[in-house]
Amino acid sequence: MVPLTLLEQLGAPVSHMVTVRAHIGDGVYRASVYQVDLIVNNQTRLPGVDVVSDDWGDEIIIGRNVLNKLRLFLNGPDQFTNMVD
């Protein structure tokens, strides 16, 4: 999920509409899907990633569709994540 304001600033084109379940609260709503290129940690480029617009939030929430493409080290007890080369 990416804030709609950021997608609009980037001029990202709408790809299609979907129905999504809210990650905060209950219910479902219609949202626009945008196709964007993501650059992670200034080194890894992920072209053509589908992201859902978030009309209310101001955080980027990365889903498994992105995480599965990255080599990550998760240290839950110390609460940090590191990209592995």
C-alpha positions as CSV (number, residue, x, y, z in Angstrom):
1,M,0.0,0.0,0.0
2,V,1.3,3.4,-0.9
3,P,-0.3,6.8,0.1
4,L,-2.4,8.2,-2.7
5,T,-0.7,11.6,-2.3
6,L,2.7,10.1,-3.1
7,L,1.3,8.2,-6.2
8,E,-0.2,11.4,-7.5
9,Q,3.1,13.3,-6.9
10,L,4.9,10.7,-9.0
11,G,2.2,10.8,-11.7
12,A,1.9,7.0,-11.6
13,P,-0.8,5.7,-13.9
14,V,-3.8,3.7,-12.6
15,S,-3.7,0.1,-13.9
16,H,-7.0,-1.2,-12.6
17,M,-9.4,-1.2,-9.7
18,V,-9.6,-3.9,-7.0
19,T,-11.6,-4.7,-3.8
20,V,-9.4,-4.9,-0.8
21,R,-9.9,-5.7,2.9
22,A,-8.9,-2.9,5.2
23,H,-5.7,-3.5,7.1
24,I,-7.0,-1.2,9.9
25,G,-10.6,-1.7,11.0
26,D,-13.3,-3.8,9.4
27,G,-14.8,-3.9,5.9
28,V,-13.8,-3.8,2.3
29,Y,-13.4,-1.0,-0.1
30,R,-12.5,-0.2,-3.7
31,A,-9.0,0.9,-4.4
32,S,-6.9,1.9,-7.4
33,V,-3.9,-0.3,-8.4
34,Y,-0.9,1.5,-9.8
35,Q,2.2,0.0,-11.5
36,V,5.4,1.5,-10.3
37,D,9.1,0.8,-10.2
38,L,10.5,0.5,-6.7
39,I,14.1,1.1,-5.7
40,V,15.0,-0.4,-2.4
41,N,18.0,0.7,-0.3
42,N,19.3,2.7,-3.4
43,Q,20.5,-0.6,-4.9
44,T,17.8,-3.0,-5.8
45,R,15.3,-2.0,-8.6
46,L,12.0,-3.8,-8.8
47,P,10.3,-2.8,-12.1
48,G,6.5,-2.9,-12.6
49,V,5.3,-3.6,-9.1
50,D,1.5,-3.4,-8.6
51,V,0.7,-1.3,-5.5
52,V,-2.6,-0.4,-4.0
53,S,-3.4,3.2,-3.2
54,D,-4.1,4.2,0.4
55,D,-6.4,7.2,0.6
56,W,-6.0,7.6,4.4
57,G,-2.6,6.6,5.6
58,D,0.8,8.1,5.2
59,E,3.0,5.0,5.4
60,I,4.2,2.6,2.7
61,I,3.2,-1.0,3.6
62,I,5.3,-3.5,1.7
63,G,3.6,-6.9,1.1
64,R,4.9,-10.3,0.3
65,N,4.8,-9.6,-3.4
66,V,7.8,-7.3,-2.8
67,L,9.5,-9.0,0.2
68,N,9.7,-12.3,-1.7
69,K,12.0,-10.6,-4.2
70,L,14.5,-9.4,-1.6
71,R,17.2,-11.1,0.4
72,L,16.5,-9.9,4.0
73,F,17.8,-10.7,7.4
74,L,15.0,-10.3,10.0
75,N,16.1,-9.9,13.6
76,G,12.8,-9.9,15.5
77,P,14.2,-9.7,19.1
78,D,16.4,-6.7,18.3
79,Q,13.7,-5.2,16.0
80,F,15.7,-4.6,12.9
81,T,15.8,-5.7,9.3
82,N,18.9,-5.8,7.0
83,M,19.2,-6.4,3.3
84,V,21.7,-9.1,2.4
85,D,24.0,-8.6,-0.6
